Amino acid sequence: MNRRLTALGPMFFAGLLACEGANPSPSIAQTPPSATLPTIDRSPDAINASRRTAITEAVARVAPSVVTVQTERVQRAAASPFDLFFGGRPSDQVAAGIGSGFVVREDGVIVTNAHVVAGASKVSVALRDGTTYPAMVVGEDELNDLAVLRIDARGLPTAPLGSSRGLLIGEWVIAIGNPYGFLLGNSEPSVTAGVVSGVGRNLTGRADGPGVYVDMIQTDASINPGNSGGPLINAAGEVIGVNSSIYSPTGGSIGLGFSIPIDRARRVAEDLLAHGSVRRPWIGVKLQQVAATGGRGTANAGAIVGEIVPASPAADAGLRPGDVIVQSRDRMIRNSYDWEAELLELRVGEAVDLTVRRGGRDQRITVAVKDLPEVGAEKVAVLRELELITLTPAIRVQRSVRSAQGAVVYKVTERVAQDLGIRAGDVIIQINRTPVTDAQQAARVLEYYSGRGPIRMYLERNGTVYSTDFRIS
């Protein structure tokens, strides 16, 4: 049955007027209607104390620090066949994006997700009162899906950071953010409440964002588009996670939300503020790929050492292929996801105590944590567009490169990445008919062919060889 809203006020008063000519009952006649309606004192001092809960107090403590992150990205739009017929060309279009974040330092330092600001040509931040500032991206860490922004402001309210260790399954948590941005009409953040549904979750299927989602906090507090980068807080008003992704067949919240633990986010933010990038911990272990038929099998597949990178900390410590890593510090290692999660928590320069099972017996091995081998390698700049490093045995094993020699793309400008399809991590193995032996040779060959005609470059990526054609003028 179709239903519709009908204005009852005019009909009600019309009925009263129609009755004026009739004989009213004595009781009605003797009780004239009041000209005013009773009011309730709604001043802050009069709010019933029973309405104030741990959740309302926690929200009041953190909500002032939550911000809206607005982005603009320039995208190349293909011309339609109709436009091409009349000589049209692809054009650039500006796409707007939106997310959330929270202030962690009163001088304008903000934490959000890396996928919120990825590829943005312009980033701005709106505070709770609607005041908007241009924002600078201090650094991004795509692996952890975290980014740090800075705005030129002082005296901002900050979010108290708690700890993601010792969380209780079933304890209250609150997600704060800006779902759908200003579509809701103002800059006030939205609040959803739920519980900690699980900890140490490893997402092995679809999720929003390009990061590695391991050791996550799971919550049934609704996380919707635009919530990414906002805080997940406990009932004490402390941030325990950064809302990052949802698992959903429809794209909307179904009660499977995931947050990055705040202990990891704090470490990443400190690295980004100090260095502009994150020092990636490395010990030189590659695990065996264990075939499993389902998620349950993968969860208990073990962390079996498949290869040891030559001259790595793991090799120096005496680890061997076939060892099973069962514990690192106080974390039990049951599978490769647990090991990936542990690597994200380690810091370069420290030593880590591993328990490995070898020949049916457990033994303790202490391993130094170092930078990835390419970090300390000599960098060779090519035409101010590329930075190359020589493919060494350690890098070859670490990156599972099939080629025996070549030059690894360490950095590449955005223009070259878009126009030529070259990515960081690609290995240049041949330029025209010249095999590449190291980074210095690759630079010399590219310099030689500059201005001399077309160049075909062969690259290895994920075990597959690609080619790209270009000119250097």
ABEGO torsion letter per residue (X at the ends): XBBBBBBAAAAAAAAAAAAAABBBBAAAAABBBBABBBBBBABAAABBAAABBAAAAAAAAAAAABBBBBBBBBBBBBBBAAAAAAGBBBBBBBBBBBBBBBBABAAGBBBBBAAAABGBABBBBBBAAGBBBBBBBABBBAAAGBBBBBBBBBGBBBBBBBBABGBBBGBBBBBBBBBGEAAAGBABBBBBBBBBABBGBBBABBBBEABBBBGBBBBABBBBBGABGBBBBBAAGBBABBBABBBBAAGBBAGBBBBBBAAAAAAAAAAAAAAGBBBBBBAGBBBBBBBBABAAAAAAAEBBBABBBBGBAAAAAGBBBGBBBABBEABBBABAAAAAAAAAABBBGBBBBBBBBBGGBBBBBBBBBBBBAAAABBBBBBGGABBBBBBBAAAAAAAGBABABEBBBABBBAAAAAAAGBBBGBBBABBEABBBABAAAAAAAAAAABGAEBBBBBBBBGGBBBBBBBBBX
